[in-house]
Amino acid sequence: MAALFQPLVLRGIQLKNRIVVSPMCQYSSEDGFVNDWHMVHLGSRAVGGAALIITEATSVSPEGRITHKDLGIWKDEHMEGLKRITQFIESQNAIAGIQLAHAGRKASHHIPWEGGATLKENEDPWQTVAPSAVPFSEAEPVPIALDNNGIQKVITDFKAAALRAWKAGFKVIEIHAAHGYLFHEFFSPLSNKRTDEYGGSFENRIRLLLQVVETIRQVWPEEYPLFVRISATDWVEGGWRVEDSIALANILKNKGVDLIDCSTGGNTPGVKIPIGPLYQLSFATQIKKATGMRTGAVGIITKPQEAEMIIANEEADVVLLARQFLRDPYFPLHAAKELGVDVPWPSQYERAKKH
């Protein structure tokens, strides 16, 4: 059988193949609640044969949202709608995962198709927070540097969100520590200018993430995996480097984290990134080989043969697809056919499998 369709055991769960739906912001919520759009978006990828479907960045607090339309899990009322989605995903022999997020200084914006600009005073903005009072760009407002109370609130919010995620039926949590959002802002010397125990040295800059991992593991079932998504490099001199990512992965491996989802960039505007097919794969491979940690590969993976090569060559343990899943919700079923693998189709669709 093709390597891409070999199962993968992570703690007490088994992925039926190595294809994962990467978190993709839909900017379609009201007050953080899921609706029919989210059911169709996530549910159709489960019908399409993905092993693990991870929600978009789901905010652990109102101030952690990127936009007013972000999905949320900061209150108990959010759980009912999320549970309906996790139950449907499981009915399709797939695993439901959730990405927990805090946008930090990149919060309080318009949705992308309305320009993505910072919210103005008459547009119900909120105060952004960050490790330091350093804006993302000159055009952005200056965030407030988190004090000790603010940091403790972040830790508490992630713990409460993890407990709600469990009650809502999710079996994988991914902590979003990439793309210039709050944890990445702490990691990078470009955005973290603190002089206390959360700034300066590498050990201090990763401290908040380690505390959140520890507190989530207190409430997250032992048999369920915990992922962390990182930006493996800032692509900027003096910023976060792949060597830092390797060191972080080595630490997380012993802190109850099961897989590193390896993306890049997002913490500095105007960076030139060599974008092309598989352009981020090497980072997943470097981290996997240097640490023995399971990794996920992302970044313009669009063809079944590409995904198969990644798994067969042991360059990563799973592939996470985003835009390709927007183009083709049934990518796993089509990939199986192209790779000569017979996988079950939903009974309702079986008559279309061969002809």
Secondary structure, DSSP 8 states (H G I E B T S, - for coil): --GGGS-EEETTEEESSSEEE--------BTTB--HHHHHHHHHHHHTT-SEEEEEEEESSGGG-SBTT-EE-SSGGGHHHHHHHHHHHHHTT-EEEEEEE--GGG-SB--GGGT--B--GGG-----EESSS--SSTTS---EE--HHHHHHHHHHHHHHHHHHHHTT--EEEEEE-TTSHHHHHH-TTT----STTSSSHHHHTHHHHHHHHHHHHHS-TTS-EEEEEES--SSTTS--HHHHHHHHHHHTTTT--EEEEE---SSTT-----STTTTHHHHHHHHHHH--EEEE-SS--SHHHHHHHHHTTS-SEEEESHHHHH-TTHHHHHHHHTT------GGGGGGS--
